[in-house]
Amino acid sequence: MFQTIINRDRVKPEDSSEKDNFYTNRKLQIQKFEDSRKEEIQKFNEKRNDLVKSFQANRSNLNASDFKKTDSTGNTTTVALDASFSLVDNLKTKKPKHARKLIKEKLLYWSSNTTSHGIPNIVRLDSKVLKITWLICFLASLGYCIYTIGIIIQDFLQFDVLINQQVVTDSPIEFPAVTVCNLNPFDRRNAQAYIDKTLEKNKISYVNDINKIDINPKLVNTLIKSSIKGDSNLTSKSIENIGFHIDYMLLTCYFNDVPCNNSDFIWRYDFDYVNCYTFNSGFDQYGNKVPIKKVNDAGSDQSLKLELFLGYDLTQSQYILNSGARVVVHNQSVDPIISSEGIDVPTGFQTNLGIKRSFLFKLDSPYSDCIKDTKSPDSHDSLYYKSIFTKLNMTIYRQKICMRLCLQDFILRKCACLDGSLPNIFVNETICQDIDSLECVADSRMEYFSSQESSSCSQCPLECDSSNFQMTASSSRYPTRYYQNYLSARTNILSRFPTGTSASEITKSTVLLNVFYEDLATTYTNEIPAVTPVSLLGNVGGNLGLFIGISLLTFVEIIEFLIELFFILFNKIFKN
């Protein structure tokens, strides 16, 4: 239309002035035409956009009645919805590529350029035979790789450990604490009145019930000790006077050939032995800290030598099954369970105890259920564990003590009273102090250890770290006739016997104990993980690289592809 207008107004110029006017008018016409066309195009686009927005906003609300048309004759026709919508769709801008096609293109690009072995060859090759060959090789390598990685991860999740032992020789080395007890818990010089009172209370006399005493002297012995434990009127000093005092027992004492005396020992009460005395505990008799003694060399010359008098056999051995001393070698930080951790040293012998020190350090969870921090009451949630700190006032947890609490609980339920030889955390419960209840305790012990309860006390975890002293004992006859005369002349040992007692009786009442290091080497046993996280990562990475050529950077490529995939899907969801 515009071309026709231009041709209609065209005239043939006659001269130069007319020619200039002609071209000027022509430019104005063209400019007017361009402005008019831009205005029409702009109006057209605005109408189109408004129409598109209107249809998109109301598309879901349209129904068939909106598109019905009635002519002059009364006939009704329906306008096709598809035509209307196709008109709107044709007005839209050109569609972008479909999301599925984009994902396919990205996947092909990644497969062709990945650093993993096999996948690019499967994509790039034109020969179907070679494609299938490469596919089979890749799947076989991938399958075996997954199988080996599964085994590696399974081994890691089993949390197996390896044992690493180290032997370290130190000099000087700390000498352990040595606890000594008399197997005879009662010094009848001071305890006879209390013993008679206890026997009378239970209607036992030396004359009337002698047969009962002879049949079961151990029960009578336990009866007296239970009475001591359950008597709230007895003070620590009174209890110490019932047993053998260190002043009375100690004949000679030497450490590293330097004399020592009773002030180097601290007293501790034990149910089974009443009086026990610890040498080199790290504390003095008043509870003050003192330096721990050390030795510079192994052998019997650098040792603790004790000569002990353990009571005259003819007057001190009633209700006693054996004579001698109980010896426990332990670390200063540990309260020993003397009845289960020591050894008996007989009278009439010199006993040499060669010791070796060792430490065990176990791994805690997930490699085991042991407790690493045994000094914290919060390391385990069980009642017995916490009670060791709060009620027994101990500073370090030990599983052996916790297991004894389980036994105590069992006996309490069976006998309605407590076993005096076991630790007690039960408030307002009494000690079994009569024959019938003590027989119940003995029967309950047998029942407990023959049942599953003895091995299923879940409240008592094992401690991860522990120390131990292995003891090797040897003995020889002691004393010789010559040394008997020496003791008689150099000590007041004969004053402990009745008048007229021969020197040969010394043999039945004395013991010589010699404690020393066999070797200054200390054994440290450490558990280490059989498969560490670092070795797990190395083994998995090695198998991935060996079988399918995947490295750490290959995973970066996979992450990059996943990020692009995410954005493609995100854009699709956003546009919808």
C-alpha positions in Angstrom: 0.0 0.0 0.0 2.8 2.4 0.9 4.7 1.6 -2.3 1.6 2.6 -4.4 1.4 6.0 -2.7 5.0 6.7 -3.4 4.6 5.9 -7.1 1.5 8.0 -7.4 3.2 11.1 -6.1 6.3 10.6 -8.3 6.9 13.4 -10.9 9.5 14.0 -13.4 11.9 16.8 -12.5 12.4 19.6 -15.0 15.3 21.4 -13.4 17.6 21.2 -10.4 15.4 23.2 -7.9 12.5 21.0 -8.6 14.7 18.0 -8.3 15.8 19.1 -4.8 12.2 19.7 -3.8 11.3 16.3 -5.1 13.9 14.4 -3.1 13.1 16.5 0.1 9.4 15.6 -0.1 10.3 12.0 -0.8 12.4 11.8 2.4 9.6 13.3 4.4 7.1 10.8 3.0 9.4 7.9 3.8 10.1 9.2 7.4 6.3 9.6 7.9 5.8 6.1 6.6 8.4 4.6 9.0 7.0 6.4 12.0 3.5 5.3 11.1 4.7 1.7 10.7 6.5 1.6 14.1 3.5 3.0 15.8 1.3 0.3 14.3 3.8 -2.4 15.1 4.0 -1.2 18.7 0.2 -1.1 19.1 0.0 -4.6 17.5 2.5 -6.0 20.0 0.7 -4.4 22.9 -2.6 -5.9 21.8 -1.0 -9.2 21.3 0.6 -9.3 24.7 -2.6 -8.2 26.4 -4.4 -10.9 24.6 -1.9 -13.5 25.6 -2.0 -12.5 29.2 -5.8 -12.5 29.2 -6.0 -16.0 27.7 -3.3 -17.3 30.1 -5.0 -15.9 33.2 -8.5 -17.1 32.2 -7.6 -20.3 30.4 -8.4 -22.6 33.3 -11.8 -20.9 33.9 -13.1 -21.2 30.3 -16.0 -23.5 29.6 -18.0 -24.4 26.6 -20.8 -21.9 27.1 -18.3 -19.0 26.7 -17.7 -20.1 23.1 -21.3 -20.6 21.9 -22.7 -18.3 19.1 -26.4 -17.9 18.1 -27.2 -16.8 14.5 -30.3 -14.9 13.3 -32.3 -18.2 12.8 -31.7 -19.2 16.4 -29.2 -22.0 15.7 -26.3 -22.2 18.2 -22.7 -23.2 17.2 -19.7 -23.7 19.3 -16.4 -22.1 18.6 -13.5 -24.5 18.7 -11.3 -24.1 21.8 -8.3 -25.6 20.2 -8.3 -23.0 17.5 -8.5 -20.2 20.0 -5.7 -21.6 22.1 -3.6 -22.3 19.1 -4.0 -18.7 18.1 -2.7 -17.6 21.5 0.2 -20.2 21.4 1.2 -18.9 17.9 1.5 -15.4 19.4 4.1 -16.6 21.9 7.8 -16.3 21.3 9.7 -19.2 19.9 9.9 -22.2 22.3 13.3 -23.1 23.9 14.6 -26.6 23.7 12.7 -29.2 25.7 14.3 -30.1 29.1 14.6 -33.7 28.3 16.5 -32.9 25.1 18.8 -30.6 27.1 19.5 -33.4 29.7 20.3 -35.8 26.9 22.7 -33.4 25.3 24.4 -32.7 28.6 24.7 -36.5 29.3 26.2 -37.2 25.9 28.7 -34.4 26.4 29.7 -35.6 29.8 30.0 -39.2 28.7 32.2 -38.2 25.8 34.5 -36.0 27.9 34.7 -37.8 31.3 38.1 -38.9 32.5 36.6 -42.3 33.6 37.9 -45.2 31.4 35.5 -47.0 29.1 32.6 -44.6 29.0 33.9 -42.2 26.3 34.7 -45.2 24.0 31.2 -46.5 24.3 29.8 -43.1 23.3 32.2 -42.1 20.6 32.7 -45.4 18.6 30.6 -46.0 15.5 31.0 -49.7 15.4 28.3 -51.6 17.3 30.7 -54.5 17.9 33.3 -52.3 19.6 30.6 -50.5 21.5 29.2 -53.8 22.9 32.8 -55.0 23.6 33.6 -51.9 25.6 30.3 -52.0 27.4 30.9 -55.6 28.5 34.4 -54.8 29.7 33.2 -51.7 31.6 30.3 -53.5 33.3 32.6 -56.4 34.3 35.1 -54.0 35.8 32.4 -52.0 37.5 30.8 -55.1 39.0 34.1 -56.4 40.4 35.0 -53.0 41.6 31.7 -52.7 43.5 32.2 -56.2 45.0 35.7 -55.4 46.3 34.6 -52.0 47.7 31.8 -53.8 49.5 34.2 -56.2 51.2 36.5 -53.2 52.1 33.6 -51.3 53.7 32.3 -54.5 55.4 35.8 -55.0 57.0 35.8 -51.4 58.2 32.4 -51.6 59.8 33.4 -54.7 61.7 35.8 -52.4 63.6 38.5 -55.0 64.1 41.7 -54.0 66.0 45.3 -54.9 65.7 47.6 -55.3 68.8 50.7 -53.2 69.0 53.1 -54.0 71.7 56.0 -51.8 72.8 58.6 -52.7 75.4 60.2 -49.6 77.0 63.1 -49.8 79.5 63.2 -46.9 82.0 65.6 -46.2 84.8 64.8 -45.2 87.4 61.4 -46.7 87.5 58.6 -46.2 90.1 58.3 -49.0 92.6 54.7 -50.2 92.9 52.6 -50.1 96.1 52.7 -53.3 98.1 49.8 -54.2 100.4 50.4 -56.9 103.1 47.7 -58.5 105.3 47.8 -61.2 107.9 45.7 -64.3 107.0 44.7 -64.4 110.6 42.4 -61.4 111.0 42.1 -61.5 114.8 44.8 -60.6 117.4 43.4 -62.4 120.4 45.3 -60.3 122.8 42.9 -57.5 122.0 40.0 -59.2 120.1 39.1 -62.0 122.5 36.5 -60.1 124.4 34.8 -58.9 121.2 34.9 -62.5 119.8 33.3 -64.0 122.9 30.6 -61.4 122.9 29.8 -62.2 119.2 29.7 -65.9 119.8 27.5 -65.5 122.9 25.1 -63.3 120.9 24.7 -66.1 118.4 24.5 -68.8 121.2 27.8 -70.3 120.3 30.2 -71.3 123.1 33.6 -73.1 123.1 32.2 -76.1 125.0 28.6 -76.6 124.0 29.0 -76.0 120.2 32.5 -77.2 119.7 31.3 -79.7 117.1 29.6 -77.0 115.1 32.7 -74.9 115.2 34.9 -77.8 114.1 32.6 -78.6 111.2 32.5 -75.1 109.7 35.2 -72.9 111.2 35.0 -70.7 108.1 31.4 -69.8 108.9 32.3 -68.8 112.4 35.2 -66.7 111.1 32.8 -65.0 108.7 30.3 -64.4 111.5 32.9 -62.5 113.6 34.0 -60.4 110.6 30.4 -59.6 109.7 29.7 -58.5 113.2 32.7 -56.2 113.0 31.6 -54.8 109.6 28.0 -54.2 110.9 28.8 -52.8 114.3 28.3 -49.0 114.0 29.8 -48.5 117.4 33.3 -49.5 116.3 35.6 -46.8 115.3 38.5 -47.2 112.9 40.9 -47.3 115.8 38.8 -50.0 117.5 38.8 -52.1 114.3 42.5 -51.8 113.9 43.0 -53.0 117.5 41.0 -56.2 116.8 43.5 -57.2 114.1 47.3 -57.5 114.0 48.9 -54.1 114.1 52.0 -53.3 112.0 54.0 -52.5 115.1 53.4 -56.0 116.3 54.0 -57.8 113.0 57.0 -55.9 111.5 60.3 -57.4 112.5 62.6 -55.8 109.9 62.1 -53.7 106.8 64.5 -52.7 104.1 64.0 -50.9 100.8 67.1 -50.8 98.5 69.0 -52.0 101.6 67.9 -48.8 103.5 66.0 -49.5 106.7 62.3 -48.6 106.8 59.8 -48.7 109.6 56.0 -48.8 110.4 55.7 -45.1 109.5 56.2 -46.0 105.9 52.9 -48.0 105.9 49.4 -46.8 105.8 46.4 -48.8 107.3 43.4 -49.9 105.3 40.4 -51.9 106.4 39.5 -55.1 104.6 36.6 -57.4 105.5 38.5 -60.6 105.0 41.7 -59.6 106.8 40.6 -56.7 109.0 44.1 -55.0 109.0 46.1 -54.5 105.8 49.1 -52.2 105.4 50.3 -50.6 102.2 54.0 -49.7 101.6 54.8 -46.9 99.0 51.2 -45.7 98.6 52.2 -42.1 97.9 50.7 -41.0 101.2 51.9 -41.0 104.8 49.9 -42.0 107.8 48.3 -38.6 108.1 47.0 -38.5 104.5 49.7 -36.2 103.2 51.3 -36.8 99.7 54.8 -38.1 99.7 57.1 -39.0 96.8 56.7 -42.4 95.3 59.8 -44.5 95.8 61.9 -45.6 92.8 64.5 -48.2 91.9 67.4 -47.9 89.5 68.1 -51.6 88.7 66.3 -54.9 88.6 67.0 -57.8 90.9 66.7 -58.7 94.6 69.3 -56.1 95.7 66.9 -53.2 94.6 63.8 -54.5 96.5 61.5 -54.4 99.4 62.4 -56.9 102.1 59.9 -57.5 105.0 60.2 -59.9 107.9 56.8 -60.4 109.5 55.6 -62.1 112.7 52.1 -63.4 112.0 51.1 -64.7 115.4 51.8 -67.7 117.6 50.2 -70.7 116.0 49.1 -72.4 119.2 47.2 -69.5 120.7 46.3 -67.3 117.7 44.9 -69.8 115.2 41.5 -70.7 116.4 38.8 -70.5 113.7 41.7 -70.0 111.2 42.1 -72.4 108.3 45.7 -71.4 107.2 48.5 -69.2 108.3 50.6 -66.8 106.4 50.3 -63.4 104.7 48.3 -62.0 101.8 50.4 -59.8 99.4 49.1 -57.6 96.6 51.3 -55.6 94.3 49.4 -52.8 92.6 49.5 -49.3 91.1 49.3 -46.4 93.5 46.1 -45.1 91.8 44.2 -48.3 92.3 42.3 -49.6 95.4 43.1 -53.3 95.3 40.5 -56.1 95.8 42.7 -58.0 98.1 40.7 -61.2 98.3 40.9 -61.8 94.5 44.0 -60.0 93.3 46.7 -61.1 95.8 48.7 -64.2 96.6 49.2 -66.1 99.8 52.7 -66.3 101.3 53.2 -69.2 103.7 55.0 -69.0 107.0 58.3 -70.8 107.4 59.5 -69.7 103.9 61.3 -66.8 102.2 59.1 -65.9 99.3 60.6 -63.9 96.4 58.1 -62.0 94.2 59.6 -61.0 90.8 57.3 -58.5 89.1 56.9 -57.1 85.6 54.8 -54.0 84.8 52.5 -53.7 81.9 49.9 -51.3 80.6 46.9 -52.0 78.4 45.2 -49.3 76.3 42.0 -50.4 74.5 40.0 -48.5 71.9 36.6 -47.3 73.0 33.4 -47.1 70.9 32.8 -48.1 68.1 35.7 -50.7 68.5 34.5 -51.9 72.0 32.1 -51.0 74.8 34.8 -50.0 77.2 35.0 -46.7 79.1 38.0 -44.4 78.3 37.6 -41.8 81.0 37.3 -43.8 84.1 37.8 -40.8 86.4 34.5 -39.1 85.3 31.2 -40.2 86.8 29.5 -39.1 83.6 31.2 -41.5 81.3 28.4 -44.1 81.8 24.7 -43.8 82.7 24.3 -46.9 84.9 23.4 -46.6 88.6 26.3 -48.8 89.7 28.9 -46.9 87.7 27.8 -43.6 89.2 27.5 -45.0 92.7 31.2 -46.0 92.7 32.0 -42.2 92.7 29.1 -40.8 94.6 28.5 -43.5 97.3 31.8 -45.4 97.5 33.8 -42.2 97.2 36.3 -43.8 94.7 38.2 -41.7 92.3 38.7 -44.3 89.5 36.1 -46.8 88.2 36.9 -50.5 88.1 34.7 -53.1 86.5 35.6 -55.7 89.2 34.1 -53.5 91.9 31.0 -52.8 89.8 30.5 -56.5 89.3 30.6 -57.0 93.1 27.8 -54.5 93.4 25.7 -56.8 91.1 26.4 -59.7 93.3 25.5 -57.6 96.4 22.2 -56.7 94.8 21.4 -60.3 94.1 22.2 -61.4 97.7 20.1 -58.5 99.0 17.1 -59.7 97.0 17.6 -63.3 98.2 18.5 -62.8 101.8 17.1 -59.4 102.7 20.5 -58.3 104.1 23.9 -57.5 102.8 27.1 -59.4 102.4 29.8 -57.7 104.5 32.6 -58.7 102.2 31.1 -56.8 99.2 30.9 -53.0 98.7 27.6 -51.4 99.8 25.6 -48.7 98.1 22.3 -49.6 99.6 21.2 -47.1 102.2 19.4 -48.4 105.4 20.1 -52.0 104.6 21.8 -54.1 107.4 24.8 -56.5 107.2 24.0 -60.3 107.5 25.2 -61.0 111.1 23.7 -64.4 112.1 24.3 -68.0 111.1 21.1 -68.4 109.1 21.6 -65.3 107.1 25.3 -66.1 106.4 24.3 -69.5 105.2 21.8 -67.8 102.9 24.6 -65.6 101.6 26.8 -68.6 100.9 24.0 -70.3 99.0 23.1 -67.2 97.1 26.7 -66.8 96.0 26.7 -70.3 94.6 23.4 -69.7 92.8 24.6 -66.4 91.4 27.8 -67.8 89.9 26.0 -70.8 88.4 23.4 -68.6 86.7 23.5 -66.2 83.8 23.4 -63.1 86.0 27.1 -63.4 86.9 28.0 -62.6 83.2 25.1 -60.4 82.2 25.5 -57.3 84.5 25.0 -54.7 81.8 25.6 -51.8 84.3 29.3 -52.6 84.5 31.3 -51.6 81.4 34.9 -52.6 81.0 37.6 -49.9 81.5 39.7 -49.3 78.4 43.0 -48.5 80.2 44.5 -50.6 82.9 47.8 -51.5 84.6 49.0 -54.8 85.8 51.9 -56.4 87.6 52.7 -60.0 86.7 54.3 -61.8 89.6 56.6 -64.8 89.6 56.9 -66.4 93.0 59.7 -68.6 94.3 60.4 -69.8 97.9 62.9 -71.3 100.1 63.0 -72.5 103.7 63.2 -69.8 106.3 64.7 -69.2 108.8 67.8 -71.4 109.3 68.7 -72.5 112.8 71.5 -69.9 112.7 69.1 -67.2 111.7 66.6 -68.2 114.3 69.3 -67.5 116.9 70.1 -64.2 115.2 66.4 -63.1 115.3 66.2 -64.1 119.0 69.2 -62.0 119.8 68.7 -59.0 117.6 64.9 -58.6 117.9 62.3 -58.9 120.6 60.5 -61.7 118.7 60.7 -64.1 121.7 58.6 -61.7 123.7 55.7 -62.5 121.4 55.7 -66.1 122.5 54.7 -67.7 125.9 57.5 -68.2 128.3 59.5 -71.3 127.6 58.8 -71.4 123.9 61.7 -72.9 121.9 63.3 -71.0 119.1 62.0 -73.6 116.6 58.5 -72.1 117.0 59.7 -69.0 115.2 59.6 -70.9 111.9 55.8 -71.5 112.2 55.1 -67.8 112.9 57.4 -65.8 110.6 57.7 -65.1 107.0 60.3 -63.2 104.8 59.0 -61.4 101.8 61.2 -60.0 99.0 59.6 -57.9 96.2 61.6 -56.7 93.3 61.5 -56.0 89.5 62.7 -58.9 87.4 63.2 -56.5 84.6 62.9 -52.7 84.3 61.2 -53.1 80.9 57.6 -52.0 80.8 55.2 -53.5 78.2 52.7 -51.2 76.6 49.9 -52.9 74.7 47.9 -50.6 72.4 44.9 -51.4 70.3 44.9 -49.8 66.9 42.2 -49.9 64.2 42.7 -52.7 61.6 41.1 -50.3 59.0 41.4 -46.6 59.6 39.2 -44.0 57.7 42.4 -43.0 55.8 43.2 -46.5 54.7 39.5 -47.1 53.8 39.6 -44.1 51.6 42.9 -45.2 50.0 41.6 -48.8 49.4 38.3 -47.5 47.8 40.2 -45.0 45.7 42.7 -47.6 44.6 40.0 -50.0 43.4 38.1 -47.2 41.6 41.3 -46.1 39.8 42.4 -49.6 39.0 39.2 -51.0 37.5 37.3 -48.0 36.0 39.9 -45.2 36.1 37.9 -42.9 38.5 39.9 -40.4 40.5 38.8 -37.6 42.9 38.5 -35.1 40.0 36.1 -37.5 38.2 33.7 -37.0 41.1 34.1 -33.3 40.5 32.9 -33.9 36.9 29.9 -35.8 38.2 29.1 -33.1 40.6 29.3 -30.5 37.8 26.9 -32.6 35.7 24.5 -32.9 38.6 24.5 -29.2 39.2 23.7 -28.5 35.5 20.9 -31.1 35.6 19.5 -29.4 38.7 19.4 -26.0 37.0 17.7 -27.5 33.9 15.0 -29.1 36.0 14.7 -26.0 38.2 14.2 -23.7 35.2 11.5 -26.1 33.9 9.6 -26.1 37.2 10.0 -22.3 37.5 8.6 -21.6 34.0 5.7 -24.0 34.6 
